[in-house]
């Protein structure tokens, strides 16, 4: 019998994390919610989700000292997933409501769509992801085709301006602006969209993450 991987979902009280919890349970994981600093050694994967204001999220991470657990995980090259605001928090800073320093694992900053020629200043809805074929996370050809034909669910007014294009796995368009929608470095991956709300395509990505944990 294969042990179920243990997924720790970090709760920073900025969104309802039940849908993420249920999705990971659905694809064969055990899930624990993390709302304070704790030893992360037993977790196979840590997930940092979030919606809302960047500065409030960073304040919550510091006040609860969860930031120390996150830094420990990143320093030890643990498997780590950022979703939506959770992706943005992994970068160096955001210009939302003034400049707020982020976790700084990835190089780059978070900027507002309204500075650019975009279709939607707040992007809510379905969008495609253009996957870098040489860097795709999925090896099975039929799944690659499914991903390339899928749309993913986005909710954001800010986007990541990545300094290092080598970490970009996927990009998306808002009007004429091409922005990072998937980034990966070492064992840390982050999605700007919500995979747990993205139907078949989102499940492919999450199932692949879990499959790699139990190999």
N, C-alpha and C positions, 0 to 999 in steps of 0.2 A: 504493500500500500504506500502510495506517495504521500508524504506529508504536505499539507497545505501550506503555501508560503504565507508568512505573517506580514500584513500590510498595516503600517501606521499612518493614519490620516491626521494631519495637523489641523486643529480647530482654532482659528483665530477670530471666530464669532463674526465674520463678515458675510457669511453666506450659509445656506442650508447644505450641509455635507451629506445628507442622507442618501441622495441619489448616487453620489460617488461610492459611498459605503455599500449600497445595495448592488451596484454594478460590479465591484470587486468581489463581493460574495457570490454573485451570479456566475462569475467566471472561475470560481474555485479557490478563493483566498479566504483566510481568516483575517478579520479586520479589528483593529483597536483604534480608538479615538485618542489623540494626544492633545491635552489642553494645558500642559505645564511641562517644565523641563524634566526630562527623564533619560535614563540610560537607553541608548538606541541599539545596543549590541544585538538584541534578539530579533530585531526586525529585518525582514528580507528586502523590504521596499518602504521608503518613506514618501508620502505624498503631501505636497503643499498646494492646496487649492485656494481660491479666494476671488471675491468680487468686491468692488467698492474702492475706497480711497487708499492710495499708496501709503500716505503718511500715517493714517490710522492703523493700517496693517502692520507697518514697521514698529509703531509704538506698542501694539499688542504683543508682538514677538519679543520685544525687549522687556516689557513690564512682566510678562509671564516667564521670562528667561528661556522660552522655547528657542530663541535665537542661538543659545549655547548648544542645544541638541542638534540644531540644523548645522551649525559650524562644525561640530564634531563629526556628523555624518559626511559632510562634504570633504573634510580633511582626511577622513578614513576611506574615501572613495566608495561609500555605500551606494546602493541603488537608490536613486532619488528622482521623483517626478514633480515638476511644477505645472500647474494648470491655471490658465488665464492670468489673473493678478499674481498668482503664485509663480508664473514664469517671469513676469516683470520684476518681482522682488529679488530674483536671483541676479539681476544686473546691477550696475554700479550706482545709478541714481535715477530719479524721476523728477520732471519739472512740474508735476501736478501740485498746485497750491504752493508755489515756490519750490526750491530744490530740496529733495529728501534723499539721503544716502540709503542705498539698498544693501543687500547682502554681498554683492560684488563678486560672485563666482564667475559670471560671464562678463566680458568687456563690452560696454555699450550703455546707452541711456534710453530712458523711456520718454517719448515725446507725444504731443497732442496732435491728433489728426487735423485739427482746424488750422494748422500752419501750412498745410499742403493742399494740392489740387486733388481732392478726394470726392467720391460720390456721396459718402455718408460721414458726417462728423462724429456721430455715434453709430457704430456698426452693430446692428442687431439682426441676426439672421444667418442664412446659409451661405457658405462661400467655398470655393475650391482651394485646394492646396496643390501647388506645383512641387512635386517631389524631385530632389536631386537624385537621378537614377543610380549614380555610383555610390551614393551614401544611404540608400533606402534601408530601412530597418528590417524589412520583410524579404525573405529569400524566395518564397514560393511564387512562381510566375503568376498563377491565377489570383493570388491575393494581391500582388503588385498591381494587376490590372483593376481589381476591385477598388483599391485605394485611389488609383489615378482617376477613376470614374466617380468617386464619392464626393459628396459635399459635407462640410463640417459646420457645427453651430458655434458662432462667434457672438460675444457681447462685450464691446470695448470702445472707449473713446480715445485711448492712448495705445501706442504701439512701441515695439522695441526697435531701436536703430542700432543694429549690431555692428561692432567694430571689426570683428573677425568673421569673415564670410565662410571660413572653413568649418565653422560649427553649425552652419545652416543646413538643415535636412530638408526643410520645406519653406516655401514662400507663398504669399497670397496677395491679391490685389484689392485695393480700395480706390476706385477710380483709376488714376494713372500711377498711384503710389504702390510700389512693391515693398512689402514688409515681411519680416521674419515671422513665420507661424509655427515652425518646429526648429528647435536648436538642441544640439547634443554635444557634450564634452565628457569624455571618460564614461562613468556610469550615471551621469546626470543628464536627463532629457526633460524638455519642457515644451508644452503645447500652448499656443495663444487661445485656441478654441477649447470647447468643452467636449472631450471624447465621450464622457458618460451621457451626453445629450445628443450625440452625433450618429446614432443608429449603427448600421452595419460597419461603416468605416471606422468609427471610434472604437467599436468592440474589437476589430482586427488589431488595432494598435495596442490596446490594453491586454488582449490575450497574448500577443507576442511578447510583451513585457513579462507577463507571468510565466509564460513557457520558458523564457530564458532564465528565470529564477530557479526553476526546478530541474534543469538539465544537469 
